[in-house]
Amino acid sequence: MQRVMIVGAGDLFDEGLRRLLSQEHTGLDVLNVAYESDAGILRLLLEWRPDTIVLFEGGPLTVSRVFELINSVSDLMFVRVITALTRINPAEFYEEQPVLAGNQAIDR
């Protein structure tokens, strides 16, 4: 079983990803952690030994800091780190079409 540790701010994105991964992939053991300190993350790295760490861009923990923490654990060599985007800037598209009201066309 693969262990995935989600490190975030303890918000809806974290929980949503945990639920998605837990429900869709039965071969994953998923742990959702709200970042409080580097010491807490280091303790979890030592105790839980995740195969993958998921971070959110702009979250409380940076990718470079995660690699520093991973490197401080001598026998934790092969950890995949994934950065997820939480900000989505959707483009909105509008198309003008006439709407028929009775027998007349009305432009919107």
N, C-alpha and C positions, 0 to 999 in steps of 0.2 A: 504494500500500500504506500502510495506517495503522500508525503506530508506537505501541505501548503499553508504557509503562514501569511495572512493578510495583515499588514501594518498600516493603520490609518488614523483618522482623527476621532473615530468612534461615531461616525455618522451613517446616514442612510446608504451611501455608496458602499461602505465596508460591509454592512449587513446584506445588502442586495447581492454583492459578489459572492459572499459566503454561501448564501442560500442557492444561488445559481450553480456554483461549483459542487455543492453537496448533493443537490438533487439530480444534476445531469451526469455526474461522474462518480459512480459508486466506488471506484478504485482510489479515491482521494480522501484523505483525512484532513479537514480544513479547520484551521484555528484563526479566529478573528481577534486581533489585538489592537486596542486603542493605545497609541504611543503616549507614554508618560515620561520615559527617560531612556537614555542609552543603556544604562545599567539594567533596566528591565528587559530590554531587547536582547542584551548580551546573555542574561540569565536564561531567557527562552531559547536562544540559540544553543546554549550548552545543554539544557534539559530536554527540549523537544526535538532538536536536530532536524529542522525542516529541509526538504529537498528543493523547495521553491519558496521565494519570498515575493509577495506582490506589494508594491507601493503605489501610491497615487501621486501623480505629478502635482507639485505644489503642496504636498502634504507635509506633515511634521518631521519626516525623516527623509534625508536625501539619499540618492543612490550611492554617491561616493562615501557617505558615512556608513551605510550598510556594508559596503565592501571592506571598510576599515574594521568594522566589528567582526565580520566573517573571518578576516585575516588574523584577528587576535585569538581565534579559536584554532589551535594548531591542527587538529584532525578533522576539521569541517572544511573540506576542500572543494567539493563539487555542489555548489548551491546555485540554482538558477534564480536570477533576480529579474522581475518583470515590473515595468512601470506602466500603470494604466492612466489614461486620460480621463479626467472627471469633468473638464470644461468642454462643452460641445457648443459650438456656435453654428446653429442650423441656419442654412440659407432658406429663405422663404420665397416661394415662387407664386406669382399670381398670373392668372390668365383672364383677360376680359372676354366675356361671352355675353351675347344678348340673352335675356331671360324672357320667355313667352308668358304673358299674362293675358289670358283669353286669346284673342286673335291679334294682339299687338305685341310687338317686340319692344322691350324696355332695356336700355343699356344701363349697366351698373357701373 
